[in-house]
Amino acid sequence: MKGTLYLVATPIGNFADMTFRAVEILKQVDIVVYEERKEGGRLLRHFGIEKPVESLNEHNEAAATFIILDHLAKGKNIAVVSDCGTPVFSDPGQLLVRKAIDAGIKVVPIPGASSLMPALTVSGFSIDQFVFYGWLSPKRPRRIAELQQLKRERRTIVLMDTPYRLLALLKDISETFGSSRRLCVAFDLTLPDEEIFHGTGPLLLDKLTKLDKKGEFVVVIESSGQL
């Protein structure tokens, strides 16, 4: 009998956001697959869980997928966790899920904390319709081109990026979308230093440059109002 593949969402910063079901699944499975050893190990230690582990990340995805599928084929139940949030969503694992489905393996999502919905709901913008674009290119010319394309989008837009690119991203948004388009920057969601910033691109760029903010963030760009 084949095993079950669980996609277990983990907290985006605050361990208190871990669901009871997620903890129980991690305790019950035979193997836990994490993205990075440091973050995965910290999560398991926090909840007192000791399990055989495998890793699956952008560097070993193809090889790790083959190994994990072999475990599942032999009847092992496996939980996949990312460094934070929901596995597969803007994280490695899509290949594994696709191959598992093709192989007739049961895949069970275990929902939990997310940075996407909290950022949208706290933005104050219309979210009846929105576009999650995710990470823009790290190369500025390509990033500008992507933003110019997004400028034609009428719905609310959600962007993410690495902590050290926040100011560069705000600068490019300000130059591309103009001085009147409103933004929301949800900074370090769920953590003690969580802060939510509202304002136009230039205003937030100036404010966050002075504050020298560093940390995880989500940027929400207000819809154009032409839906």
N, C-alpha and C positions, 0 to 999 in steps of 0.2 A: 504494500500500500504506500502510495506517495505521501510525502509530508506536505505541510501547509506553509506558505510563505506569508508572513505578517509584515505589513509596512507600518511601523510604529512611530507616530509623531511624538517628538520630544519638546521640552520647553525651549523657547527662544532666548531665554536668559535666566528666568526665575524657576528654580526646580519645584516650587510650590504649584506650578501650573501643570505638572505631570498628572495625568489621569490615573485613577485607580485601576482601570482596565489595562492601561499601558504597562503599569508595573506588574500586574498579574501575568500578562502575556510574556514579559521578559523573564519572569521567574519560571514559567512553564515550558518555554521552548528549549530545544536541545542546543541550539547555537545562536549567538547574537552576532550580527554583522554590523560593524560600525564603519563610519567614514574615515575618521582619523583616530589613532590610538589614544592620544591625549584626551580628547573630548569624550570619546566613547568610554574610556576607562574611568574618567571622572564621574560620568553619569551612572555607570554600574556600581561604583563604590558608594556613591551617595545613597543609593537604594539598597545597599547590602547584597548585591547580586553577583554571584560568581558563576560564570558559564564559559564553555569553550567559545572562542571568538574567531571571526574571520574579518578581513577588511575589504571594503569595496569603495574605491574612489576614482577620480578622473584619470589617475595614472595606471590603474590595474584593472579597469572595468571589464575588459574582455576576458582576461584570464580568471578573475574572481568570479565572474558570472558562470563560467564553465564549472568551477569548483563547487559553487553554491548549488547549482542545478544537480550536480552529482549527489550531494548530500540529500537534497529533496527527493531525488529519485529513489534513494535508499530508505526513505521513510522518516527522515529527520525533519522536525518542525523548526523553522528558522524565522527569527525576527530581524528585520533590517531597520537600523536607525541612522539618521544623518547627524551631523554635528549639532544642528538645531532645527526645529520645525519638522516639516513633513518630508519623508524620503521621496525621492524622484522629482518632487516639485522644485525646479531650479537646482537640482542636485543629481548626482549619478544614480543609476538604478533602473532607468527606463529600459535598457537592453535586457536586464534580468527579468523584469516584469513581462516584457514581450515574449521572451523565450519560455518563461514559466507558463504563460497562457497557451503558447503553442504546444507545450508538452503536456497540457491537461492538468497542470498543478493548480490547486486552489490558492488564490491570492486574496488576502483579507486586509483591508485598510483599517487601521486603528487611529481615529482622528484625535487631534489635540490642538495645542497652541499654534498660532500662526501670526506672523507680523502683517500679513496682507490685510485681513479684515479689520483688525484694530486700527491700522493706519487709515483705511478708507472711512471707517465710521467716525473717527475723531477729526477728520479733515473738514467736515462741515460742507463738503461739496456734494453735488448730485451723484449718487452711486447706483441709480436704477440701471445704468449701463456704464461699464468701464472697460478699459483695456489694460491688461497686465503685460507690459513689455519686458520687464525684468532688467537684466544687465545690458547696458549699452557697450559698445566697443571701447576698450581701453586706449585705443589710438584716436587722438583728437579729431583728425580729418574725417575719419569714419563715424565717430560719435556725432559730430556736427551734422553730417549727412543724414544719420538716423533721426536726429532731432528735427531736422528740416522736414523729413517725411512725416514724423509724428505731429508736427504743427498743423497738418491738414486734418488730423484726427479730431472729430467733434466731441468724442466722449472723454470722460475723466481718465487720466493716464496714471499708471503706477510704475515707478522705476525703483530699482535697487542697485547698489554698487558697493564696492569695498570701502571701508571706513576712510582710507586715506585719499579717496577721490571725491569726497563730498564737495569741497570748495570748487574744484575744477568742474564738476558736474553743474553746480549752481551757476557758475560763470557762463557755461555754454548754454544752459537753459535760458538765462537772462538775455543773452545776445540773440538767441534764436526766437524765443517766444515774445520778446519785448518787455517793456517795463511795467505793463499793467496786468499781465496774467498772474493770477494768484496761485500760491503753492502752499503745501503743508509738508513739513519735514518732521516725521515721527522718529525721535532719536532715543536709542537704547530702551525700546519698549519692554515693559515688565520688570526692568531693573530699578534699583533705588534711585538712580540718577536719570530716570526717564524724563524726557522733556518733549513737548509738542510746540513747534514753531509755525506760525501762520503769517503770511504776508506775500508781497510780490517777490519775484526773483531777485532784483537788485537789493531790496530791503533785507532779505534773508542772507544774501551773500555778504553784505556789509556786517550784519549782526553776528553771523557765525564765524566770520573771519576774525572779528574782535574777540569773540569768546574762545577761538581756537578749539572748537569742538572736535572730538575724535571718538568714534564708536560706531556701532551698527545703526543703520538708518534706512528709512523708506521715504521716498519722495512721491507725493501725490500732486499732480498738476490738474487744476480745475478744468472742467469741460469748457469748450468755447462758447457755450450758451446758444448754439445754433442747431440743436438736435431737432 
